[in-house]
């Protein structure tokens, strides 16, 4: 492995939902979870809610705007479903460079964006990772 790149802990599992307020209420009331408020993430075209768990988080993703990537997902999966998983890495650029050298596809132009936690993130093509959209977040 390249220096500075090792897959870290599972940061979160993201679930796309058609109604983020209703989904938030399900986790808060039915499951008794600690949930955040609804946050708009305009750079990503989503709304987020985070559910805190002892060992990781669940991220609820709602549509924000006409160009939201969640809208396309929900068109194919109207009830919602698991959208992506997020792993932490110590150095996102080292991780990107190693993965590109191995033939993996990074979505977008390969430049990390600032994610919902205020840290750099990248997304990896699901066809390269067993059909799963993978997010890397610099820890």
C-alpha positions as CSV (number, residue, x, y, z in Angstrom):
1,X,0.0,0.0,0.0
2,X,1.0,3.6,-0.6
3,X,2.3,5.5,2.4
4,X,-0.5,7.2,4.2
5,X,-3.3,5.0,2.8
6,X,-5.0,2.4,4.9
7,X,-8.8,2.0,5.0
8,X,-9.9,3.3,8.4
9,X,-13.1,2.8,10.4
10,X,-16.6,2.8,8.9
11,X,-17.7,6.4,9.3
12,X,-21.3,6.0,8.2
13,X,-23.9,4.2,6.1
14,X,-26.0,6.5,4.0
15,X,-29.7,5.8,3.3
16,X,-31.6,7.8,0.7
17,X,-35.1,8.6,1.8
18,X,-38.1,10.1,0.0
19,X,-39.2,12.2,3.0
20,X,-36.3,13.2,5.3
21,X,-38.6,14.6,8.0
22,X,-40.6,11.4,8.3
23,X,-37.4,9.3,8.2
24,X,-35.9,11.4,11.0
25,X,-39.0,10.9,13.1
26,X,-38.8,7.1,12.6
27,X,-35.3,7.0,13.9
28,X,-36.0,9.4,16.8
29,X,-39.3,8.0,18.0
30,X,-39.6,4.4,16.9
31,X,-36.0,3.5,17.4
32,X,-35.2,6.0,20.1
33,X,-32.0,7.2,18.4
34,X,-30.1,10.4,18.9
35,X,-30.6,12.3,15.7
36,X,-29.3,15.6,14.3
37,X,-31.4,18.3,12.8
38,X,-31.9,18.5,9.0
39,X,-29.0,20.2,7.3
40,X,-28.9,21.5,3.8
41,X,-25.7,20.5,1.9
42,X,-26.1,22.7,-1.3
43,X,-22.6,21.8,-2.7
44,X,-23.8,18.1,-2.8
45,X,-27.5,18.7,-3.6
46,X,-28.7,16.8,-0.5
47,X,-30.2,17.3,2.9
48,X,-28.7,15.3,5.7
49,X,-29.6,13.9,9.1
50,X,-27.1,12.0,11.2
51,X,-28.1,9.2,13.6
52,X,-25.4,8.7,16.3
53,X,-24.6,5.1,17.2
54,X,-22.0,3.8,19.7
55,X,-19.7,2.6,16.9
56,X,-20.6,4.6,13.8
57,X,-23.4,6.8,12.3
58,X,-26.2,6.4,9.8
59,X,-26.8,9.3,7.4
60,X,-30.2,10.0,6.0
61,X,-30.1,11.7,2.6
62,X,-32.9,13.8,1.2
63,X,-33.3,15.6,-2.1
64,X,-32.1,19.3,-2.2
65,X,-32.8,21.0,-5.5
66,X,-33.6,19.7,-9.0
67,X,-30.0,18.5,-9.7
68,X,-29.9,16.3,-6.5
69,X,-28.1,13.0,-7.1
70,X,-30.6,11.5,-4.6
71,X,-33.6,12.3,-6.9
72,X,-32.2,9.9,-9.5
73,X,-31.6,7.2,-6.9
74,X,-35.2,7.6,-5.6
75,X,-36.6,7.5,-9.1
76,X,-35.2,4.0,-9.3
77,X,-35.9,3.1,-5.6
78,X,-39.0,5.1,-4.6
79,X,-39.0,3.7,-1.1
80,X,-35.4,4.7,-0.6
81,X,-32.5,2.4,0.4
82,X,-28.8,2.2,1.1
83,X,-27.1,4.8,-1.1
84,X,-23.4,4.5,0.0
85,X,-20.9,3.6,2.7
86,X,-18.2,5.9,4.0
87,X,-14.8,4.9,5.2
88,X,-12.2,7.1,6.9
89,X,-8.7,7.5,5.5
90,X,-5.8,9.4,7.0
91,X,-4.7,11.0,3.8
92,X,-7.4,11.4,1.1
93,X,-4.9,12.4,-1.6
94,X,-2.7,9.4,-1.0
95,X,-5.8,7.2,-1.0
96,X,-7.0,8.7,-4.3
97,X,-3.6,8.3,-5.9
98,X,-3.2,4.7,-4.9
99,X,-6.7,3.9,-6.1
100,X,-6.3,5.6,-9.4
101,X,-3.0,3.7,-9.9
102,X,-4.9,0.5,-9.2
103,X,-7.5,1.4,-11.9
104,X,-10.3,2.5,-9.7
105,X,-12.6,5.3,-10.9
106,X,-13.0,8.4,-8.7
107,X,-16.3,10.3,-9.5
108,X,-16.1,13.9,-10.5
109,X,-12.8,15.5,-11.4
110,X,-10.9,13.7,-8.6
111,X,-10.6,16.8,-6.5
112,X,-11.9,16.3,-2.9
113,X,-14.9,18.3,-1.9
114,X,-15.8,19.3,1.6
115,X,-18.4,16.9,3.0
116,X,-21.2,17.2,5.6
117,X,-18.6,16.8,8.4
118,X,-16.5,19.7,7.1
119,X,-13.8,17.3,6.0
120,X,-12.5,16.4,2.4
121,X,-14.4,13.6,0.7
122,X,-14.3,11.6,-2.6
123,X,-16.7,9.1,-4.1
124,X,-15.6,5.9,-5.9
125,X,-17.5,4.3,-8.7
126,X,-19.7,1.4,-7.5
127,X,-18.7,-0.8,-10.4
128,X,-15.2,-0.9,-9.0
129,X,-16.4,-1.8,-5.4
130,X,-18.7,-4.7,-5.6
131,X,-21.7,-2.6,-6.7
132,X,-21.4,-0.2,-3.8
133,X,-20.9,3.5,-4.0
134,X,-18.0,4.2,-1.6
135,X,-17.2,7.6,0.0
136,X,-13.8,8.2,1.5
137,X,-13.5,10.9,4.2
138,X,-10.3,12.2,5.5
139,X,-10.2,11.6,9.2
